[in-house]
Amino acid sequence: MTDSRPRAVLLGLTTALALTLGFWCLAPLAAVQAFKNWAYLLTFLAFVGLLFHLSRLIKWRQVWADFCRGGWRISMLIVLVAAFMHVQERHGFKVVNDEIVLLSTSKRLHEKREAALVNRGYELGTNFVIMQGEPDKRPIFHPFLLSLVHDFTGFRPENAFVLNGLLTPLLLFLVYAVARRISGIAAGVAAILLLATVPLLIQTVTGGGFEVLNLVMTALTVLLGMDYAKDPSTDALAAFCLSGVLLAQVRYESVLFVVPVAVVVLWTWWRLSRIDLPWAVIFSPLLLVGYPWQYELMRLYPIYWQLYDRPSEHGVFSLAYFYENVGHALNYFLSTDRGQGNSHLLLAAGLIGAGFFWLILYREHRAIFRERPAEAAFVVFGLAMFGLSWLLLCYFWGAYDDVMTSRLSLPTQLLMLWLFVYAWPRLVKGPARWRIVSWICVVYLFVWTVPTVRKRAYSYQNFTAETTNWLRPFIRERLPKNPLVFDSNSLLLWLACDVPAVPLDVLALREEDFLHHYRRHTFDNYLVVQRIEPADFETGTWRPVDYTENLAAAFALEPMEQIVHAPNYAVRISRIVSVDEAGLAAWAKRRLAKMKAGAKSGSESVSTSPEVDRYAEEWLRHLP
């Protein structure tokens, strides 16, 4: 075996270089620009390296032999469960603005290999040219994979659903594989079925966000860590480390998994009394340098923490949030009105697993870390996932029963699943223990999960996502020729669909520029998207929710399409028929004054008044 000391020195140098480049060498603006220009290449190298080492790890003849001996049944189960999950829920964007931002970033990665949003774009000749874009705070790996789908199939917004559709069977397979490593084949089958009972997961896999990828990379990293600890090899170590690098770039907090990856590697080196350093491990610190570069965005623009959404004096993370968030978590897990995407079956399993996990660890920790290396790696990741769950409960917006943040519970639910798989064989010794669990999961799936998913309770509260999904067919099928759209809420969707669009704030700031192009007929149609509410309950007339969006004095508007989300809230698309320049100037002055004052709303919306509640009750009472 070659001397590992030169490579150890090289690892130290690359780590020092990564820390210097990431934290001290570049000014914040330069770091953000470096992320914009280099994030794609760094992610590409890590991804290709992972695929290379995985291809060397997989014993293809053994895989084929296992498939012929009965593995085909597991494959059919995975495909059937994945298909079942996808037919239960309509595909669409579930978390806006997150999913649209990821789509927008993937568009720029696809077209320019730049890690940035598409903030402006116009048709020049027969091409839609993207002109502006700054990096976003969201990690890069999901937009990167989505850009690869665009590379192979051409850009279309629906590719976000295609990617999650491809990731769904992969997630089920990895969950099965980890459970099989822990407790055998029957445990893997039960794990697949138990995971499928979570309505929130079904809602997530049919969306366009990065939560499915986060679960996939978490499961892959745990699996590779267990395999490396059990049978250390150069390729196993390289794949394990590169998987950890990519996992760190899926969700914000997933970078914390770098710690258990390092712990498993160092513990394995100590156990074997030797250090193995493939090139992929030596250069892994440099592949992570994009994370601190991107984090400079949070320092430059503290608004990215979104504390204004839920004002608090305790900051982003604090123990002060823990008690309240535990209450929200209990409200999510114990809900019985189908208003949450929870699984009581997984809750019961998780409580059993979590309780006995700590007991087993207390009684057997010496034997686990001396004699059972794969189990030891699983325990390390289990502890890390406990820590991650605790961190999220200390997050200012860590409410599991909130329609916007319930997805944060998914890693916790994955942990609950694996802990049950770990503890159950020690509690029940009968040969039918997993068959009973599997049949209970099937029954629960049809009794609770399917009706809960069909209810789509989250959509009643998430008007923004429903509006975005309503706009998609309009853009695809009914969009008039050569339009310019004014929309302050769904801007990135229009641009992702190659439709020129600007927010109303820009119209106020650049009123003369708009008039310049309007007089010259640069665009054939000018559209306005407004959020509206009842103005007069007796006549049924509507008005903009925000008074500074009331363009009636500036434009003559012709309604084209409208969707009513609730008796007191709707969204309307209108065409600008004519312009009153004096009225436009007066509107722009009011809008600019509001922007300068930093107000969040104009006059009080009637949607907050008791009068609206009475109107909604009357509306329901008079339904035929």
N, C-alpha and C positions, 0 to 999 in steps of 0.2 A: 504494500500500500504506500502511496506517495506521501511525503511529508506534508502535513496540513498547515504548518506554521506560515508559509508564504501566503497561502490563501486566507488564513485568519487575519494576517496583517492587511491584505487587500480588502477584506470585509470591513475592517476597522476604518480604512481610508474611504471606502465608498459611503459608509455610514456618516463619517465626519463631513464628507462632501455634500451628502444629501441634507444634513442638518444645516450646513452653512448656506446652501442654495435655498433651502426651504424657509428658514427663519431669520437669517441675518444678512445675506448678501444683497438682496433686492429690496428696493423701496416698495411700499404697498402697491402703487400703480404699476410699477414694472413687474411685480410678481403676478398681478392679475393678467397683464399682457402676456407674460410668459406662459401662464396657464392656457390662455386663449390659443396660443400658437403651438404649444407643445403637448397639450393633454392628449390629443388624438394619438400621436406617435407613441407616447408612453403607455397608453392603454392598449394600443395595437400590439406592442412588443410583449406586454404581459399576457395578453390573450393568446397570441400565437405560441408563446412559450408554454402556456398551460396545455394547449391542445397537443403540442409536440410531446411533452412528457406523459400526458395521459395516453397517447397512442402507443408509447413504449411500455407503459404499465399494463395495458389491457392485454390479456392472453386470449387472442381471438379464437383459437382452436378450442380452448376450454369454454369460452363463452358459447360457441356453437354447440358443443357437446352438452352443456348445461341446458341450453334452449331445447334441444331435442329430447332430453331426459325429463322434461316437465316444465322447463322455464317458459315455454310458450303459453302455459296457462296463466302464469303471472303477467306476462306481456299482454295477453288478452284482457285480464282484469284491469290493468293500468289503463289501457286504451278505452275500455268500456266506462270506467269511472271518470276518466278525463272527459270523454264525450258527454256523459251524463251531466257533469258539472256545467259544461258549456251550453247545453240545450235548455238548462233551467232558467237562464237569465239572458236578457237581451244584451248584446255587446254595445258598449258605449263608454264615454268618459264619465268616471264616477267621482273623481276628486279634482275639481277645477279650483285653483289654477295649476296645480302641480302637473297633471298629466298633459295639459296643453303646452306648458313650458318645456317638458321633456320632449314632446313632439317637435316643437320649434327648434330646440337645440339639435335634435337629430337631423333636421332639414339642413341646418348650416354645416354640421359635420359631413353630411352626405354630399353637399355641393361644394364646400370650400375647405373641409377638414379643419374648421375652426370651432373651438368649444365656446359657442356664443349663441344667443337668441337671434331671431329675425325680428327686428323692430320696425323696419321699413322695407318696402319693396314695391316696384311698379313694372308694368308691362312696357318694354321697349322693343318695338317691332313685334316679333313673335315669341320673344323670351320674357319670362318674369324674372327680373333682376333684383336680388336682395342687396340692400345698400347699407344698412346699419345693423349693429348688433353688439351687445356687451355680454360677457360671461354671466351665467346665473349661479346662484348658491348651491343648486342641487348637484350631487355627485354625477360623475360622467359615464359610468359603465353602462347604465341602461340606455341613454341616448346613443352611445357607441354601438351597442348591439342592434338597436333599432336602425341606425344608419347603415349597418351591414345588410339588413333586410331590404332597405331602400336600394342599396347597391345592386342587389341580385334581382329585384323585382320592379324597380322604379318607385319613385316617391308617391305615396298616397297616405293620407291620415289613418286609414284603416289598418295599415301595417302595425300600428301599436297593438291592435287586438290580435293580429297574426302572431306577433312575437310572444305575447302571453299565452296564446293558444299552443304554441310550440313548447313553451316552458312548462305548461301544466303537466303533461305526462312525465317530463323529466323530473319535476318536483315529486310526483308520486313515486317514481322509481327510486329516487334518492332517499326519500322517507322510508320506503320499503327496505332499501339496502342497509341503512343505519339500524333499523329495527331488527333486521335479520342478523346483523353482526352482534347485536345485544342479546337476542333471545330466540333466534331461529326463524325459519321460513313462515310458520304459522303466525308468529308475532308480526312479521312484515305485512302479511295479508290483513291482519286486524288493524295495523297502523294505517294502512291505506283507507280502509273503510271508516275508521274513527275520524281521520282528518276530513273525509268527505262530508261528515255530519255538520261541519261548521258553515252556516250560511254566509258569514262574512267572507270566508275564503272563496265561495262560489261567486259572490259579488265582485271580489277582487280579481279573480282570474279572467273575468269577462270584461274587465276595464283595460285601461292603457297605462297604468302606473308601474312603479318599480318595486312594489311589495312582493310580487311573485318571484322576481329575480332575487330579491333579498333572501327569501326563504330557500331558493334553489342554491345560492352560493353558500348560505349557512350550512345547509345539509351536505353539500359537496365538501366543504372544508372540514366538517366534523368527520365525514366518512374517510377522507384522505388522511386526516390526523390519526384516526384509529388504525388504518392500514399501515401507515408509516411507523407508528409505535410498535405494532406487532411484527412487522417485517421491514426493518429499515433498509432502504436502498437509495442510491443517488437520485433515480427518477422519482421515487416516492416522496423524497424530501423536496425536490424541486417543484413537483406538482402541488404539494401541500402549501409551500410558501407562496407560490404564484396565485393559488386559489385564495389565500388570505389577503394578498395584495389587491385582487379584484373585488373581494368581498368588502374591503375597506372603502371602495368607491361606488357602492350601491346606495346605501342610506347614510345620512349624516353620522349617526352614532355607531355605524358598523365598523368604523375604524378601530373601535375598542377591541375587536376580535384579533387585532395584531398581537395583543398581549397573550391570550391563550395559545396562539400559534407559536410564539416565541417560547412560552413555558414548556410546551410539549417537545419542541426541538431541543432546548437546553437540557430538559430532563432525560431525553433519549440519549443525548451525547454523554451525559453523566452516567447513565445506567450502563452504556456500552464501553465507557472509558475511551472513547475516540470521537474525533470531530470530523464530520463529513461535510464538505463545502462545495457543492456543484456551482457552476457559474451563475445559474439562475438565482441562487440564494445570495451570492456575492453582490449581484446588481439589484436585488430586490429593494434595498433602501432608496436607490435612485428612481425606481419605478413608482415610489410613493411620494415623490417630491411635489407632485401636482396637488396633493391634498393641502399642505400648508399654503401653497400659492393661492389656491381657491379660497381658503379661509380668510385671506386678506380682504375679501369682499365684505365679510361681516364686520371687520374693523373700519373699513372705509364707509360702509353704509349700514349703521346699526339698525336701520329700519327693517333690514332683512330678517331680524329676529322676530318680527311681527308682534312685538309687545303691545303695540297700539291696538291690536285686536282684542286683547284681554289685559287691560292695564293692571299692573301689580307693582308694589313697592319692593318685592323680593327678588327681582331679576328673573333670569331665564330658568335657572335650576336652584332649588332651595328645598330644605326639609319642610319648610312651611307649607308646601303644596302636598306633601305626602299623605296626610290624613284625608284631605278632601279627595285626592285622586284615588285613594283606596275605596272610598265611598262610591265614586263613579265606576270603578272597576267592579265592585259588587253589584251595582245597578245593572251593569252590562251582563255579567255572568249569570245573574239570578233572574233576569227579566223573563216574564211568562206571557207577555202580550204580543209577541212576535214583532215588537218595535225595534229590537236589537238583533244583530246577526250572530247570536250566541248558541252554543251547544251545551246543554246541561249534562249530557253524557260525557263530553270532554272535561267539563268542570269536575265531575265526580271522579273521573279517571285521574285527572291532574292532582286533585287533593290526595288521593291514595298514593300516587307516585311521589309527590313532593314530600309527604310525611315520611314515607319509608325510605326515600333516598337519603335523607339526613341520618336516619337510624342505621342504614346499611353502611354509609360512609363512616359513621362513628365507630361501628363495630369491626369493619373490615378494611379500613384505610391502609393499614400496613400490608396486608396480603394483596390488596389491589395494586399498590404501587411497586411491590416487589415481584409479584408473580403474574399479574394480568395486565400487560401493557396496553392492549386495545381498550380495555375497560377503564384504565387510568386516564387515557386520552379523553374518553367520553366524559369522565367525571370532571376533568379540567374544563371542558367546554360547558358542561352543565353548570358549574359554578360561575363561569363567565356569563352565561345567559341569565342566571339568577341576578347577577350584578347589573346586567343591562336592564332587566325588568325593574329593579329597584330604582335605577337612574331615571327611567321613563316616568315612574310614579313621583319623581321629584321635579318633573318638567312642568313649566307653568301652563302648558296646554296639553297635559297628559291625561285628559279625561277619556276613558275607554268607551263611555256611552255617548260621546259626541260624534255626530255623523261625519265630521271632518277628520277626527283623530282616532276613531275606533280601530283603524288599521294598525295603529301602533301596538295593539295587543297580539298581533299574529305571531311574532317571535316567541312571546310568552306562551301562547297556545301550542306552538311547536314544541317548546320545552316540556309543557305539561304532558303532551303525547308521549315523548320519549321517556320521561320519568316513569310513566305508567308501564310502558313496555319493559323498563328496567326492573321495576319492583314486582310486577304481577306474578312472574314465575316463582318468586320466593314466597308468595302468600298462598298461591293455589298450585298444588302439585298434580292435580288430575290431568290425564291426557287430553281431555276435551276443553281445557281452560280457554284456549284461544278460539276454538270453534264457537263456544258460547258467546264470547265477546263479539265475534264477527256477526253472528246472527242478531244480537242485540243492536249492533250498529246498523244493520240493514233495516230492521224494523223502525228504529228511531229516524233513519234517513227519510222514510216515507211518511211517518207520523208527524214529525216536527220540521225537519230541514226543508223539504220541498214546499210545504205551505208557507213557511216563513220567507223563503226566497221569492215565492210568487207574490207575496204581499208587497214587496219592495217598499217597505216603510221608510227607508232612508231617502227615497226620491221625493217624498212629501216635504222634506225639510231642505232639500238640496236643489233649489230653483236654478242656481247657476249652472250646475251640471246638466239639468234637464233642458235648459235653454240652449246650451252648447250642442247637445244631441239633436235638438229640434232644428238648429241652424244647418247641420251637416247635410241633410237631404235638400234643404232649400238651396244651398250653395251648389250642390251637385246637379240638381234638376231644374230649378226655377230661377236661377240667377240671371238678371237681364244683362244685355251686352255691355262690355267695357265699363264696369262700374267703379266708383270710388265710394267707400263705405265709411261712415262716421259711427264708431262704436267704442264706448269707453270700457266695456266689460268683456268682450270676446275678441279683442283685437288680434291676438296671436293665432286664433283659429282661422280668421280670414286670410292672414298672411301665409299660414301653413297650406292653405288651399289655393295659393297663388292669386289672391284677390287683394288689390290695393286697399288699405284701410288705415285710418288714423283715429285717435281718440278725440273727443270733443274739446279737451284742453288744447290740443294742437290747433283746432279750428279757431279757438279764441285767440291763441297766440299769433297765428299766421292768417288772420282774416283777409288781408290784402292779397296774399299769395293764392288763397282759395278763389277770390274774385277774379284774379288774373287768369286762372285756368278755366273758371266757369264761363267767362266772356268768350274764351277762345275754343270752347267745346272740346277741351282735351279729353274729357270723359263723356260717354253717352248717357250715363245714368249716375245720379248721386243719391245714395241711400243713407238713411238714418235709423239706428236701432235704439229704441228707448224703453226703459222700464216704466210702466204706467200703473195707475191705481184709480179707483172710482173717484170722480170729481163730484158727481151728483147721483145719489143712489136712486132718486126718483126717475130721472131721465136715462140713466145708464151710460152717461158720458164719462170719459176717462181723462186723466191728466198725468204728466210725468211725475214720478216719485220725487225727484229732485227738481226744485224750481229752476235751477240754472240749466237744466236740460230742456226747458220749455222753449222750443224754437218757433212757436206759432207766430211771434211778431217778426221773426227774421225770414222764415221760409213759408211758402205754401206747400203743405205736405199732403201727399196722397197715400193713404194706407194700402199696403200690399199684402202682408201676412201678419197674423197675430196668434199668440198662444196664451191661454188663460191658465195659469198655474193654480190659482185659488180665486175665490169670489172677489178678493180685494187686491189681486196682483196679477199682472200680465206683462208680456213683452211684445212690442210691435215693431215691424219693419215698414218704413214709409219711404216713398220716393219724393225727392225735392222737385217740385213743379216750377217754382219761380222763387226769386230772391228779392227781399226788401233790404237794400244795402244799409239804410239808416237803422232799420230794426236789427240787422245783423251786428252793426257796430254797437248798438245799445246792449244787445245780449252779450257780446264779447266783453264789454266793460264790466258787466255784472259777474260774468264767469271769472274774469281775471281778478276781480276784487275778492271773490270767494277763495280762489287759489292762493292769493297773497295772505289772506287771513288764516289759511290752513284749516278751515272748517271742514267737517266731514259730511255735513248735510245742510240743506237750506231750511226752508220752513218745515215744521213737523209733519211727518208723513201721517196721513189718515189711517194707515195700516196699524198704527200703534194706539189708536183711540178706541174707547168702548163702543163708539158708533159703528165701527167696522165689525166688531164682534156681533152686534145686533143684526147688522146687514148679512153677515155670513149665516147666522142662525135662520134668518128669514129666507135666505136663498135656498138653504137646505130644506126648509119646511115646505117650500113651494115646488120642489122637484116633482114632476108628474110620475 
